[in-house]
Amino acid sequence: MRNLFVVGTAGHIDHGKSALVKALTGIDPDRLEEEKRRGMTIDLGFAHFDLPSGRRAGIVDVPGHERLIKNMLAGATGIDLVLLVIAADEGVMPQTREHLDILRFLPVRAGIVVLNKIDLVEDPSWLALVKDDVRALVAGTFLESGPIVEVSAKTGKGIPALVQTMEQMLDGIPARQDDAPVRLPVDRAFTMAGFGTIVTGTLWSGRIAVGDTLEVLPQGKQVRVRGVQSHGESVAAGIAGSRVAANLAGIEKKEITRGNVVCAPGVFKPTNLMDVRIRLLADAPVLPHLTRIRLYLGSDEAIGRLSLLDRPRLDAGGSAVAQVRLETSIVAATGDPFVIRRFSPMITAGGGEVINAHPPRRRRGAASIAAIEQASVTGPHARVETAVLDAGRQGTGVEELAAIVSAGRTQVDEAVATLTAAGQIAVIRGHLFHRKTFDAVAGAIRREVDAFHNAQPWRVGIPKEDLKLKAFGSGDNRLYAHVLAEVVATGSVEETGEFVRRPGYAPVSSQQELTIREHIVHMLSEGRFAPPAREELAEGAGDGVAFDRMFRALRDEGTIIEIAPGIAFHRDVLEDIKAVVAAEIAAHGNITVAGLRDRLGTSRKYALTVLEYFDSIKVTRRIGDARVLIDRTVAAKKET
């Protein structure tokens, strides 16, 4: 049986919400001096108490003033049961209606209407009239068939009956996902002497344990959990669905605020663009396309614009799929509920749920509507597959998937196993990629190799780095390496040194190009240890374009090696120089530039350039003015 629950209050100002909390718990939730002085709740208050069954309820008390709706929304997130408090002597008031409107869009499915201040009502007919108004108010909402309990927070009348009703209502509330990634929307951050930074909130999912490393978003700062309290007690771990206070190391109080999210590291990503389903209240003002709104999700508030993809405006009571474009980033996942208010005047307009927290920017039209609608009706397996497909060439991990699709780890693991067995996704070194992405990269590799051969037929193949840039661009290197290996294994392409080509491809050159090729090889072979510079070779070739092609082709295949800009040696000549260097070092322990110059009978320029090249390819190492051998295989070749 679930033992920890979160109960929230709602209702108009001065209807006795805080007094009711104190009557239930013995704790005054008004903690600010100004609140006590003015007798009005300004910010969120917190308390807890044990029910007769042994279950513990944490209570979030919210302000009722219309100017403090932002604070109310921050506290209403994540509650299991709401107490909609209505003063029996006043009845339904404006903030009673607005708080109920807000609750319609939050995942609160259980509630009790509490008629408080029953001690102030002597006329039974007035009380009957108030109850009729209440029933009319809650008609069509999750409170429609809920209980109405009469109490007096002042005298204590009805409090036992309220507690018993709470017990009954909590029986049917399911547990939260404690196997999902940690996600704690912060509703309060403060410093405690001797402890440091403390954050509180209702834990949406996962478990927060002492010693955990977590991440604060959107800052992207990692923190360590030094201590955890839940519902007034120190615990080893706070669980999903409970109130949690976490003592965090690695962050100052000034660096974290209400609206931030403490979560599993590397799982959630802040977003400022979301696909959503939105619904307006029956009496809401019309919202035109790109109207400015305030969006409330978790304990955060963000300002943005509502992009209507298939209509010029959304009328009162209407619903639509749309995109929300925010001015600042928030943390969101599929299925998250939100509330929207007009930017000005600040009145509640409606709410909805997130369909995709990381979509592409949508163009207006039927295609975008269809894509969003399709995503909104799929089951967990399809959502996992879509999320992996949307991750593209970057891929994703299982923890990230759990956050994106708003599912538990077990459910995601099952979906991944099924999709992997069906060949729809591939797991590459712990990262997930969709087969369509895999096939797209493979196709791009084949196309780029063919295009390169068609454009530059005189070359042995496309350089590997160029192929990756053209066929893959940015993405996770694990995917590219795996796809290239598979394309090679299937025989679609082959690797030759640092190049990729069609299997068995032979460079194609004109007779003029072949003549120039022979000219380059001959001149570098004849030049030996003092080869002509590239400019000299080009002058003797005649056709500059044909020369550049053949020079590059010879360099690609390794017949000539350009050891510095404009200076190239024939491959065989360079091997001879390596042998000389190895012999000199074997005989004298090292070799100098002057020593190599004298042995080769060449100039200092060539001797220095060759030794610097040998340094760069790890054949030799410079020590002072001399070189010693690093690559012992060179000496071994000389000995044989």
Secondary structure, DSSP 8 states (H G I E B T S, - for coil): ---EEEEEEEE-TTSSHHHHHHHHHS-----SHHHHHHTS--S-EEEEEE-TTS-EEEEEE---SGGGHHHHHHHHTT-SEEEEEEETTT-S-HHHHHHHHHHHTTT---EEEEEE-GGG---HHHHHHHHHHHHHHHTTSTTTTS-EEE--TTT-TTHHHHHHHHHHHHTT-----TTS--EEE-SEEEEETTTEEEEEEE--BSEEETT-EEEEETTTEEEEEEEEEETTEEESEEETTSEEEEEEES--GGG--TT-EEE-TTT--EEEEEEEEEEE-TT---EETTEEEEEEETTEEEEEEEEESS-SEE-TT-EEEEEEEEEEEEE--TT-EEEEEESSS--EEEEEEEEESS-----SSHHHHHHHHHHHT--HHHHHHHHHHHHGGG-B-HHHHHHHHT--HHHHHHHHHHHHHTTSEEEETTEEEEHHHHHHHHHHHHHHHHHHHHH-TTSSSEEHHHHHHHHT-SS-HHHHHHHHHHHHHTTSSEEETTEEESTT------HHHHHHHHHHHHHHHHHTTS---HHHHHHHH--HHHHHHHHHHHHHHTSEEEEETTEEEEHHHHHHHHHHHHHHHHHHS-EEHHHHHHHHT--HHHHHHHHHHHHHTTSEEEETTEEEE--HHHHHHHH-
